[in-house]
């Protein structure tokens, strides 16, 4: 099976239940489902329409602070950003606007403005999105091309730990979740796209784009 992240063909079954089979790549360690198990765009959007991501919900803002707070520590005043996959209730852009940062909202279903993916940004946020991507290799290429050198890509997604936990993991049961990342997968991403990797917390990683002459040594916290 071709891995949708590294395109390698060296994958095998990782776990199977009565809903889907999950494969794991031996090169980048991504766990993924096969394309024939993807929902149609229409069925996918029906699920997203049920999400209640209210920008004024203090609980939701607290959840997003797991990314926003460490991101703010890295940003220079006046830096511009992109919220990739902002969803039906864009919130990070409002939270960062309160701190003086301009953030564009992009979402294939709710804020589809493809010209935004031809611009350069000092930072990009991707909260609870990367697990939905059908073509992560292509989409990460696009995001890193949009990111300025030494810009940060902040990602929130729950990480694969091991097979025994995966079996009882609620995260895999969402039919819109098709790719699952471990720390090893993010290490692969950092090496492939020449980034420094910081593991911020159980849900959040930060990838800082390095220049072409910088050796990526990776920083794990």
Backbone as CSV, one residue per row, in Angstrom:
resi,resn,N_x,N_y,N_z,CA_x,CA_y,CA_z,C_x,C_y,C_z
1,UNK,0.831,-1.191,0.000,0.000,0.000,0.000,0.874,1.252,0.000
2,UNK,0.601,2.207,-0.859,1.363,3.451,-0.888,0.999,4.320,0.311
3,UNK,1.996,4.723,1.056,1.778,5.619,2.189,1.426,7.003,1.661
4,UNK,0.359,7.646,2.175,-0.016,8.971,1.677,0.909,10.092,2.148
5,UNK,1.803,9.776,3.093,2.734,10.798,3.573,4.082,10.705,2.871
6,UNK,4.716,9.554,2.912,6.058,9.444,2.329,6.057,8.733,0.977
7,UNK,4.901,8.210,0.576,4.704,7.548,-0.716,5.415,6.204,-0.816
8,UNK,5.960,5.732,0.297,6.633,4.449,0.333,5.618,3.306,0.235
9,UNK,6.020,2.185,-0.353,5.106,1.051,-0.518,5.274,-0.015,0.562
10,UNK,6.150,0.237,1.515,6.456,-0.761,2.536,5.534,-0.570,3.753
11,UNK,4.296,-1.026,3.646,3.309,-0.895,4.721,2.661,-2.239,4.986
12,UNK,2.105,-2.376,6.180,1.376,-3.593,6.518,0.226,-3.251,7.453
13,UNK,-0.685,-4.194,7.630,-1.817,-3.980,8.522,-1.324,-3.716,9.942
14,UNK,-1.821,-2.656,10.532,-1.468,-2.277,11.909,-2.562,-2.722,12.878
15,UNK,-3.816,-2.518,12.453,-4.956,-2.887,13.296,-6.188,-2.972,12.398
16,UNK,-7.132,-3.825,12.773,-8.378,-3.940,12.011,-9.534,-4.115,12.986
17,UNK,-10.663,-3.489,12.672,-11.886,-3.713,13.429,-13.026,-3.916,12.440
18,UNK,-14.247,-3.882,12.921,-15.370,-4.154,12.020,-15.724,-2.964,11.140
19,UNK,-15.021,-1.842,11.322,-15.289,-0.645,10.516,-14.233,-0.441,9.432
20,UNK,-12.961,-0.541,9.824,-11.891,-0.217,8.873,-10.638,-1.026,9.182
21,UNK,-9.776,-1.130,8.177,-8.411,-1.618,8.376,-7.490,-0.410,8.471
22,UNK,-6.484,-0.516,9.307,-5.513,0.565,9.498,-4.137,0.014,9.150
23,UNK,-3.452,0.686,8.265,-2.130,0.278,7.819,-1.069,1.155,8.457
24,UNK,0.142,0.624,8.575,1.262,1.439,9.058,2.428,1.353,8.088
25,UNK,2.984,2.511,7.801,4.160,2.601,6.937,5.413,2.311,7.761
26,UNK,6.312,1.477,7.218,7.560,1.156,7.924,8.622,2.224,7.726
27,UNK,8.353,3.181,6.861,9.328,4.244,6.606,9.097,5.465,7.489
28,UNK,7.851,5.961,7.515,7.554,7.179,8.288,6.651,6.891,9.495
29,UNK,6.178,5.655,9.622,5.371,5.199,10.755,3.970,5.802,10.811
30,UNK,3.544,6.434,9.731,2.165,6.898,9.668,1.224,5.703,9.717
31,UNK,0.137,5.837,10.472,-0.952,4.860,10.443,-2.073,5.486,9.618
32,UNK,-2.617,4.726,8.665,-3.568,5.336,7.739,-4.608,4.325,7.280
33,UNK,-5.718,4.832,6.787,-6.734,3.981,6.168,-6.636,4.159,4.657
34,UNK,-7.156,3.180,3.931,-7.047,3.206,2.472,-8.089,4.142,1.859
35,UNK,-7.802,4.695,0.691,-8.703,5.673,0.072,-10.125,5.176,-0.130
36,UNK,-10.298,3.874,-0.358,-11.666,3.387,-0.572,-12.527,3.492,0.675
37,UNK,-11.899,3.788,1.823,-12.652,3.976,3.060,-12.896,5.447,3.369
38,UNK,-12.426,6.335,2.506,-12.681,7.760,2.714,-14.160,8.054,2.469
39,UNK,-14.687,9.006,3.226,-16.036,9.487,2.970,-16.042,10.378,1.734
40,UNK,-17.201,10.523,1.121,-17.342,11.512,0.049,-17.240,12.902,0.665
41,UNK,-16.876,13.906,-0.119,-16.837,15.272,0.423,-18.167,15.691,1.046
42,UNK,-19.262,15.291,0.448,-20.576,15.668,0.965,-20.825,15.035,2.339
43,UNK,-20.497,13.744,2.473,-20.687,13.056,3.749,-19.736,13.608,4.812
44,UNK,-18.527,13.950,4.380,-17.546,14.522,5.311,-18.043,15.861,5.855
45,UNK,-18.533,16.698,4.976,-18.999,18.026,5.405,-20.195,17.921,6.344
46,UNK,-21.066,16.950,6.126,-22.217,16.784,7.023,-21.765,16.555,8.462
47,UNK,-20.657,15.852,8.626,-20.120,15.636,9.972,-19.531,16.926,10.526
48,UNK,-18.796,17.657,9.695,-18.203,18.909,10.167,-19.266,19.947,10.510
49,UNK,-20.381,19.902,9.803,-21.466,20.860,10.078,-22.018,20.697,11.490
50,UNK,-21.808,19.538,12.076,-22.314,19.288,13.431,-21.360,19.799,14.511
51,UNK,-20.132,20.142,14.096,-19.165,20.650,15.077,-19.629,22.008,15.605
52,UNK,-19.506,22.195,16.878,-19.921,23.459,17.494,-18.682,24.187,18.023
53,UNK,-17.946,24.751,17.106,-16.725,25.481,17.459,-17.040,26.967,17.547
54,UNK,-17.500,27.384,18.696,-17.924,28.762,18.918,-16.724,29.601,19.359
55,UNK,-16.380,30.657,18.614,-15.248,31.507,18.998,-15.393,32.129,20.381
56,UNK,-16.607,32.183,20.892,-16.836,32.793,22.203,-16.880,31.764,23.333
57,UNK,-16.704,30.499,22.984,-16.716,29.419,23.970,-15.366,29.396,24.695
58,UNK,-15.383,29.716,25.988,-14.135,29.797,26.747,-13.452,28.435,26.859
59,UNK,-14.253,27.358,26.892,-13.666,26.023,26.947,-12.919,25.689,25.672
60,UNK,-13.483,26.100,24.543,-12.828,25.853,23.254,-11.553,26.682,23.155
61,UNK,-11.613,27.915,23.625,-10.410,28.763,23.607,-9.314,28.177,24.504
62,UNK,-9.716,27.624,25.632,-8.732,27.005,26.522,-8.064,25.830,25.834
63,UNK,-8.852,25.045,25.110,-8.304,23.912,24.352,-7.303,24.411,23.311
64,UNK,-7.649,25.448,22.560,-6.761,25.963,21.519,-5.518,26.620,22.098
65,UNK,-5.582,27.045,23.346,-4.410,27.651,23.985,-3.250,26.667,24.123
66,UNK,-3.532,25.378,23.981,-2.454,24.402,24.009,-1.497,24.623,22.843
67,UNK,-2.001,25.259,21.775,-1.151,25.642,20.651,-0.839,27.133,20.666
68,UNK,-1.851,27.959,20.955,-1.693,29.412,20.839,-0.623,29.941,21.787
69,UNK,-0.630,29.484,23.036,0.325,30.023,24.021,1.767,29.738,23.627
70,UNK,2.155,28.487,23.307,3.547,28.268,22.881,3.881,28.936,21.555
71,UNK,2.889,29.096,20.687,3.137,29.786,19.419,3.486,31.247,19.666
72,UNK,2.763,31.887,20.560,3.007,33.301,20.855,4.433,33.543,21.349
73,UNK,5.001,32.553,22.010,6.372,32.689,22.514,7.383,32.775,21.379
74,UNK,6.994,32.308,20.186,7.911,32.268,19.050,7.723,33.424,18.079
75,UNK,6.595,34.139,18.172,6.245,35.114,17.140,6.845,36.490,17.392
76,UNK,7.222,37.120,16.294,7.643,38.509,16.346,6.418,39.394,16.142
77,UNK,6.442,40.577,16.711,5.323,41.507,16.582,5.030,41.784,15.113
78,UNK,3.753,41.762,14.746,3.336,42.096,13.400,3.419,40.956,12.407
79,UNK,3.816,39.763,12.865,3.915,38.623,11.962,2.532,38.234,11.452
80,UNK,2.454,37.841,10.182,1.171,37.423,9.612,1.081,35.908,9.586
81,UNK,-0.166,35.390,9.641,-0.322,33.944,9.707,-1.512,33.434,8.924
82,UNK,-1.607,32.121,8.884,-2.689,31.421,8.201,-3.216,30.337,9.136
83,UNK,-4.537,30.293,9.296,-5.165,29.189,10.010,-5.688,28.217,8.959
84,UNK,-4.962,27.134,8.756,-5.273,26.159,7.711,-6.264,25.138,8.267
85,UNK,-7.468,25.121,7.676,-8.520,24.244,8.177,-9.238,24.864,9.351
86,UNK,-9.671,26.108,9.182,-10.235,26.880,10.293,-11.599,26.380,10.735
87,UNK,-12.288,25.604,9.873,-13.581,25.056,10.249,-14.710,26.066,10.177
88,UNK,-15.904,25.657,10.622,-17.082,26.529,10.508,-17.118,27.670,11.514
89,UNK,-16.269,27.606,12.536,-16.239,28.675,13.539,-14.826,29.145,13.797
90,UNK,-14.204,29.890,12.866,-12.810,30.314,13.023,-12.574,31.007,14.363
91,UNK,-11.600,30.514,15.099,-11.377,31.021,16.460,-9.941,31.467,16.677
92,UNK,-8.981,30.720,16.155,-7.579,31.094,16.360,-7.298,32.477,15.794
93,UNK,-7.896,32.789,14.646,-7.671,34.113,14.047,-8.153,35.215,14.984
94,UNK,-9.265,34.970,15.684,-9.761,35.970,16.644,-8.859,36.048,17.867
95,UNK,-8.425,34.899,18.359,-7.557,34.888,19.535,-6.254,35.620,19.268
96,UNK,-5.685,35.415,18.067,-4.422,36.069,17.745,-4.621,37.522,17.326
97,UNK,-5.782,37.835,16.764,-6.084,39.235,16.453,-6.102,40.060,17.738
98,UNK,-6.577,39.461,18.815,-6.583,40.143,20.117,-5.175,40.457,20.589
99,UNK,-4.182,39.726,20.051,-2.772,39.947,20.424,-2.028,40.753,19.369
100,UNK,-2.758,41.251,18.363,-2.146,42.118,17.369,-1.643,41.431,16.119
101,UNK,-2.038,40.176,15.890,-1.576,39.448,14.718,-2.712,39.283,13.712
102,UNK,-2.385,39.436,12.443,-3.367,39.243,11.376,-3.262,37.806,10.887
103,UNK,-4.392,37.099,10.910,-4.420,35.693,10.511,-5.507,35.489,9.462
104,UNK,-5.130,34.917,8.331,-6.100,34.576,7.291,-6.717,33.213,7.608
105,UNK,-7.989,33.059,7.280,-8.686,31.795,7.483,-8.814,31.051,6.158
106,UNK,-8.449,29.762,6.199,-8.595,28.929,5.008,-9.232,27.606,5.399
107,UNK,-10.220,27.199,4.638,-10.836,25.892,4.857,-11.469,25.447,3.543
108,UNK,-11.229,24.208,3.166,-11.716,23.724,1.876,-13.237,23.691,1.809
109,UNK,-13.896,23.602,2.980,-15.355,23.556,3.004,-15.997,24.897,3.374
110,UNK,-15.343,25.688,4.231,-16.004,26.861,4.793,-15.369,28.197,4.416
111,UNK,-14.100,28.205,4.108,-13.418,29.447,3.715,-12.432,29.123,2.602
112,UNK,-12.973,28.730,1.470,-12.126,28.259,0.388,-11.627,29.424,-0.452
113,UNK,-10.377,29.802,-0.209,-9.732,30.890,-0.938,-8.349,30.393,-1.370
114,UNK,-8.268,29.666,-2.487,-7.003,29.034,-2.878,-5.846,30.004,-3.072
115,UNK,-6.140,31.269,-3.356,-5.049,32.242,-3.513,-4.262,32.414,-2.220
116,UNK,-4.889,32.110,-1.079,-4.183,32.225,0.203,-3.018,31.244,0.284
117,UNK,-3.088,30.172,-0.485,-2.028,29.163,-0.460,-0.894,29.498,-1.418
118,UNK,-0.933,30.705,-1.977,0.155,31.171,-2.834,0.929,32.304,-2.170
119,UNK,0.606,32.578,-0.916,1.250,33.664,-0.182,2.236,33.104,0.836
120,UNK,3.002,34.004,1.460,3.990,33.623,2.467,3.524,34.094,3.843
121,UNK,3.796,33.231,4.844,3.346,33.526,6.203,4.476,33.279,7.200
122,UNK,4.416,34.048,8.273,5.379,33.860,9.356,5.011,32.694,10.253
123,UNK,3.749,32.300,10.222,3.321,31.126,10.986,2.043,30.568,10.372
124,UNK,1.834,29.280,10.570,0.631,28.594,10.108,0.137,27.720,11.247
125,UNK,-1.164,27.747,11.501,-1.750,26.862,12.498,-2.602,25.811,11.804
126,UNK,-2.612,24.637,12.391,-3.321,23.488,11.804,-3.859,22.664,12.979
127,UNK,-5.039,23.038,13.485,-5.562,22.430,14.702,-6.646,21.413,14.384
128,UNK,-6.389,20.181,14.775,-7.318,19.076,14.549,-7.704,18.995,13.058
129,UNK,-6.686,19.060,12.213,-6.886,19.053,10.758,-6.065,17.968,10.078
130,UNK,-4.823,17.797,10.506,-3.888,16.961,9.757,-4.343,15.502,9.691
131,UNK,-5.125,15.078,10.679,-5.633,13.699,10.667,-6.721,13.488,9.612
132,UNK,-7.255,14.594,9.068,-8.298,14.523,8.043,-7.724,14.532,6.619
133,UNK,-6.449,14.870,6.470,-5.891,15.102,5.139,-5.772,13.803,4.351
134,UNK,-6.268,13.822,3.125,-6.189,12.654,2.258,-4.844,12.547,1.555
135,UNK,-4.192,13.670,1.362,-2.914,13.704,0.631,-1.885,14.492,1.446
136,UNK,-1.495,13.999,2.629,-0.616,14.797,3.502,0.720,15.158,2.879
137,UNK,1.267,14.307,2.011,2.531,14.664,1.350,2.356,15.940,0.529
138,UNK,1.326,15.977,-0.270,1.062,17.133,-1.119,0.698,18.358,-0.286
139,UNK,-0.116,18.146,0.727,-0.599,19.288,1.512,0.492,19.863,2.405
140,UNK,1.375,19.020,2.928,2.513,19.548,3.688,3.485,20.274,2.761
141,UNK,3.680,19.777,1.549,4.487,20.511,0.573,3.959,21.924,0.391
142,UNK,2.639,22.033,0.262,2.010,23.336,0.072,2.226,24.223,1.288
143,UNK,2.013,23.682,2.483,2.137,24.491,3.700,3.571,24.965,3.917
144,UNK,4.530,24.081,3.725,5.917,24.505,3.931,6.368,25.493,2.861
145,UNK,5.798,25.396,1.662,6.098,26.394,0.628,5.534,27.759,1.008
146,UNK,4.439,27.768,1.755,3.824,29.019,2.198,4.540,29.636,3.398
147,UNK,5.355,28.846,4.073,5.958,29.286,5.325,7.295,29.976,5.066
148,UNK,7.471,31.127,5.672,8.749,31.830,5.583,9.825,31.044,6.334
149,UNK,11.077,31.252,5.947,12.180,30.635,6.676,12.135,31.073,8.135
150,UNK,12.279,30.115,9.033,12.187,30.271,10.487,10.754,30.545,10.955
151,UNK,9.793,30.368,10.051,8.397,30.420,10.448,7.990,29.105,11.101
152,UNK,6.893,29.154,11.856,6.460,27.985,12.623,5.150,27.429,12.083
153,UNK,5.111,26.107,11.934,3.872,25.397,11.645,3.454,24.703,12.932
154,UNK,2.356,25.180,13.526,1.854,24.597,14.760,0.738,23.610,14.464
155,UNK,0.901,22.385,14.922,-0.055,21.317,14.627,-0.617,20.754,15.925
156,UNK,-1.944,20.633,15.961,-2.602,19.916,17.050,-3.271,18.679,16.481
157,UNK,-2.921,17.535,17.002,-3.566,16.270,16.667,-3.152,15.271,17.735
158,UNK,-3.993,14.337,18.066,-3.621,13.322,19.048,-2.684,12.322,18.382
159,UNK,-1.713,11.830,19.146,-0.657,11.014,18.566,-0.842,9.528,18.884
160,UNK,-0.448,8.708,17.932,-0.412,7.259,18.115,0.671,6.921,19.129
161,UNK,0.326,6.064,20.090,1.303,5.659,21.100,1.766,4.217,20.882
162,UNK,0.835,3.285,20.812,1.184,1.887,20.561,-0.075,1.137,20.143
163,UNK,0.091,-0.130,19.760,-1.037,-0.911,19.248,-2.098,-1.164,20.305
164,UNK,-1.680,-1.449,21.522,-2.666,-1.773,22.549,-3.557,-0.575,22.861
165,UNK,-2.995,0.603,22.875,-3.812,1.799,23.115,-4.635,2.157,21.880
166,UNK,-4.081,1.890,20.726,-4.807,2.191,19.488,-6.117,1.409,19.436
167,UNK,-6.110,0.180,19.914,-7.296,-0.675,19.850,-8.494,-0.050,20.554
168,UNK,-8.249,0.671,21.634,-9.340,1.279,22.404,-9.375,2.803,22.268
169,UNK,-8.739,3.300,21.227,-8.576,4.743,21.045,-9.813,5.318,20.360
170,UNK,-10.509,6.240,21.029,-11.718,6.837,20.444,-11.396,7.624,19.182
171,UNK,-10.193,8.152,19.102,-9.815,9.050,18.011,-9.922,8.372,16.649
172,UNK,-9.624,7.087,16.612,-9.648,6.362,15.339,-11.063,6.105,14.852
173,UNK,-12.060,6.255,15.735,-13.436,5.895,15.386,-14.161,6.974,14.588
174,UNK,-13.601,8.159,14.519,-14.190,9.221,13.699,-13.924,8.878,12.233
175,UNK,-14.959,8.676,11.423,-14.737,8.253,10.032,-14.038,9.296,9.171
176,UNK,-13.954,10.547,9.648,-13.230,11.577,8.900,-11.739,11.569,9.220
177,UNK,-11.343,10.831,10.244,-9.928,10.709,10.602,-9.314,9.570,9.797
178,UNK,-8.370,9.884,8.931,-7.809,8.871,8.034,-6.295,8.713,8.147
179,UNK,-5.619,9.634,8.839,-4.174,9.550,9.036,-3.854,9.833,10.495
180,UNK,-2.972,9.004,11.055,-2.660,9.113,12.474,-1.143,9.153,12.641
181,UNK,-0.673,10.106,13.417,0.741,10.443,13.489,1.300,10.110,14.871
182,UNK,2.502,9.616,14.889,3.233,9.372,16.129,4.376,10.381,16.227
183,UNK,5.071,10.357,17.338,6.266,11.205,17.452,7.265,10.868,16.350
184,UNK,7.410,9.579,16.046,8.340,9.159,14.986,7.923,9.711,13.622
185,UNK,6.612,9.811,13.406,6.139,10.377,12.141,6.513,11.848,12.050
186,UNK,6.346,12.575,13.144,6.717,13.992,13.115,8.231,14.172,12.988
187,UNK,8.995,13.234,13.514,10.443,13.287,13.303,10.768,13.107,11.820
188,UNK,10.054,12.210,11.160,10.230,12.028,9.720,9.876,13.322,8.979
189,UNK,8.758,13.945,9.340,8.333,15.187,8.681,9.400,16.267,8.864
190,UNK,9.915,16.389,10.080,10.929,17.410,10.354,12.177,17.186,9.504
191,UNK,12.604,15.942,9.380,13.802,15.644,8.591,13.560,15.875,7.104
192,UNK,12.382,15.461,6.629,12.085,15.557,5.196,11.944,16.989,4.732
193,UNK,11.289,17.820,5.550,11.048,19.212,5.146,11.999,20.192,5.851
194,UNK,13.072,19.667,6.413,14.125,20.472,7.035,13.565,21.457,8.060
195,UNK,13.036,20.888,9.120,12.452,21.686,10.206,13.051,21.270,11.547
196,UNK,12.970,22.153,12.504,13.231,21.784,13.891,11.906,21.364,14.505
197,UNK,11.900,20.243,15.173,10.682,19.726,15.790,10.711,19.977,17.289
198,UNK,9.648,20.582,17.793,9.454,20.724,19.236,8.156,20.023,19.610
199,UNK,8.242,19.061,20.512,7.057,18.409,21.054,6.596,19.261,22.231
200,UNK,5.461,19.918,22.087,5.008,20.885,23.094,4.239,20.208,24.212
201,UNK,3.266,19.383,23.845,2.467,18.654,24.821,1.880,17.421,24.126
202,UNK,0.952,16.747,24.775,0.432,15.484,24.239,-0.318,15.645,22.922
203,UNK,-0.786,16.867,22.622,-1.544,17.106,21.399,-0.818,17.988,20.386
204,UNK,0.216,18.684,20.815,0.761,19.789,20.019,2.226,19.591,19.680
205,UNK,2.562,19.846,18.413,3.957,19.904,17.995,4.161,21.202,17.218
206,UNK,5.399,21.673,17.213,5.764,22.866,16.462,6.920,22.515,15.533
207,UNK,6.747,22.843,14.251,7.781,22.601,13.247,8.270,23.947,12.737
208,UNK,9.530,24.254,12.996,10.109,25.521,12.576,10.926,25.302,11.313
209,UNK,10.547,25.987,10.247,11.216,25.816,8.955,12.612,26.417,8.993
210,UNK,13.600,25.618,8.642,14.983,26.069,8.629,15.385,26.463,7.216
211,UNK,16.494,27.185,7.111,16.949,27.524,5.765,17.749,26.364,5.187
212,UNK,18.084,26.470,3.927,18.680,25.333,3.213,20.061,24.972,3.734
213,UNK,20.725,25.872,4.447,22.074,25.592,4.940,22.079,25.152,6.394
214,UNK,20.919,25.134,7.037,20.843,24.772,8.445,20.666,23.274,8.596
215,UNK,21.475,22.654,9.427,21.338,21.231,9.703,20.188,21.037,10.684
216,UNK,19.293,20.154,10.352,18.153,19.867,11.236,18.578,18.872,12.296
217,UNK,18.701,19.334,13.513,19.091,18.442,14.596,17.873,17.989,15.398
218,UNK,16.739,18.707,15.244,15.529,18.299,15.956,15.656,18.591,17.446
219,UNK,14.612,19.149,18.004,14.587,19.446,19.428,13.307,18.882,19.989
220,UNK,13.436,17.904,20.863,12.268,17.289,21.481,12.144,17.772,22.914
221,UNK,10.934,18.171,23.291,10.697,18.627,24.665,9.719,17.679,25.349
